[in-house]
Amino acid sequence: MQALREECCVPDFAQDAEVTHEAKRERRVALLARRRALPEAVRRDAAARVQAELVALVRRLRPGRMAAYAPVGTEPGGPDLPTVLADALPAGAQLILPVLRDDLDLDWAAWAGPAAMVAAGRGIREPASPRLGVAAIAAAELVVLPALAVDRRGVRLGRGGGSYDRALARLAATARTVVPLYDGELLDALPAEPHDRPVRAVVTPTGGLHPLAAPSGVVPHTSAGRIRGR
């Protein structure tokens, strides 16, 4: 009887995780549909505004190594975002972009211009430069990374592969992380799991750079250890 009483009081963590996973999936579907519905003129204007804010940030911080990505499809920032960011870096600084591995972890390669980009799986484009290893991001002082939405705690909703949570876990505690978003994608709250790594700022077309503060209980990114999931 005691065993039955104890069993009935044990939280069903597996069920909770499944509920959160489903909530994330539903949010992804809705956010992707919203992005696809944006007129092309709105996307172009949003890209120009986001790029201007990021350029100002890069010129202010003057990072020696910066990590970013090449937006595809409806992702905010525009396909020429890496070119714009590279041009804003100080002389001698390095821009690195992600290279998706078979295990969905992220390797990194140096930006060598748009002509050096090649098509890869999942519709993304990657540099053809030599691979630098998964730990290359640990030296990045500024990281621009994608998301479908971010909440005011810094919790980001990615596409579900876990790639960027692993990358964020390798960052130094002093690294700046910022996510380009469309207006309306900075939300009050998103479903979160223990492995989710918060970001420190977002950039939106009309709101500009918006710093975020992770509350207690949300694990900040740190270079110690690795985690699973996204």
N, C-alpha and C positions, 0 to 999 in steps of 0.2 A: 504493500500500500504506500509506504514511504517513497519507493522508487517511482510509483505512478505519480505521486504528488510532485516530486522533483522534476519529472519529465514534462509535466504539464506547464511548469513555470520556466522552462528553458526557452529563451527567445529564439524564434525561427529566423536566424540570420540569412539563411539561404533564400527564404521567401522575401525578406526585406531587400536583398540584393537584386532579386528578380523584378520586384516592383520598381526599384530605381532604374534598372536597365531598361525596362519597358517605357518608363517616363522619359528617359533620355532619347530612346528611339522615336517616340512620338514628337518630341521637340525637334529632333533633327529633320523629320519629314516636313513639319510645318515651316521651319526656318528655310529649308532648301526651296520649298515651293514659293515662299515669299520672295526669296532672291531671284528666282526664275521669272517672277512676275514684274520685276522692276524694269522700266523702260531703259533702253540703251543709253539715252541721253542722261538719265539719272545716274546710271553706273559710271559714265565718263566724268560727269561733274564730281561725283563722290570720289573717284580715283584721284582727280586733280587736287581736291581739298586734302585728302588723306596723305598724298605724297608730299604736299607742302608742309604739313605738320611734322611728318617724319623727317624730312630734310632739315627742318629747323632743329629738331631734337638731335640729329646726328651732328650737325655743326656745333651745337652747344656742348655735347658730351665728348666729341672727338675720340671715339673708341679706336684702339689699336687693332682689335678684331671684332667684327660684327657678324652675326648670323641672321639670315633672312630666308625668304622663299620666293618662288616665282608663281604668282597667282594665275590660276587657270579658270576658265569658265566664268562663273558669276562671282568669284571671290573678289572682295574689295581690294583696292590698291592698284589694279591694272596690270597687264602683262609686262609692262616696262618698269615695274617697281624695282627690280634688282639694278637695272641701269641707273635709275635715278638715285638710289641709295649709294651705289658705288661712286658716282660722281660727287656726292656730298662728303665722302670720307676724306680725312686728311691724307697727305702724301705718305706713302709707305704703309698705310693701313690695309687690312685684308677683309674682304667680304666672303663668307662661306655660305653655301646653300646645301640643303639636305639631299641625300641620295637614299632612297628607300631600299632597305635590304629585304631578303626573302622572309626573314623572321619579323618583319614590320618595324624593326629598330631603324634608327637613322644613322647612316654614315654621313660624311661631309666632304665637300670638295670646293676648291677656291673658284670664285666667279672669274671667268676669263672673257666675258662679253657675250652678247646674245648669239653670236655665230657659233659659240662653243656649247650651246645647249642642245640636248637631244631628247627625243620623246621617250618616255618610260611608261611603266604600267600605271593603271588607275588614272590615266589621262594627264599625268603630271609631266613636267619637263625638268631635266636635271643637267648639271654641268658634266661635260665629258672629261674634266680634269682628273688627275690622279686622286684616289681616295685618301683622306686624311685620318680615317678611323672614327669610331663613335665618340671617343673622348675629345675630339677636336673642339667641340662646343664648350668644353670646360673653361677655355681661355677667352671666350666671347664676353665682352663687356656690355654689349647691347644685343638683344635678341628680338627680332620681329617675327612673330609666328601666327599661323592662321587659327581661326575658330569660327564656328557658326554663331556663337553668342558667348557673352561673358556676363557674370552677375557682379553686383557691387561689392561682393567679398573677394572678387578676383577669380572665382571658379569659372573655368572655361568649358564649353561644350565643343568637343572636336567631332570627328567623323567616326570614332569608335575603334580605331585600330590600336591605340595605345602608344603610338610612335612618339608624340611630343611629351607625354608624361615621363617617358624614359629619358628623353633628352633634358627636360627640365630638372630631373633628379641629379644630373651631372654638373649643373651650373654652380659657379661660385655664389656665395651668399650676397655678394655685392652686385651681381649682374642685374641689369635692367631688362625687364621683359614687357613687351607691348604688343597688343593685338589690334590690327586694323579691322574696323567694323563699319557696317552701314548704320545710319540712324535707325533707332528702334531695336538694335541688337544688344545694347547694354541693358540688362534686365535686373529686376529686383532680386530674384532668386532663381537658381537652377538646381535640378537634382544633382547630388554629389555623392561620391563614394570615397572611402578612406584613401584610395590611391591617387585621387585627383590632385593635381598640383596647381596652385593658383598662380595667376600672373599679376603684375604690379601696375599695369596701366592699359588703357585702350585709347584708340584714336578714332573719332567719328567725324563725318563731314561737317556737321554743324556744331558739335560740341568740342572739337579739337582734342587735345591731349587731356585725358581724365585719369589721374592717379587713383589707385585702389589700395585699400588696406585689408590684408587678410586678418580675419578675427582669430581669437584663440580657438583651437580645435581644428583649424585648417592648416595643413602642413605646408610651410613655404618651401620653395625649391632650394635644394642644397646639393652640393657635389658629393655628399656621402651616400653611398648605397645606390641600389637600383630597385625599381618597382615594376610591377606588371600593369597592364591595362592602360586605358586613356582617360 
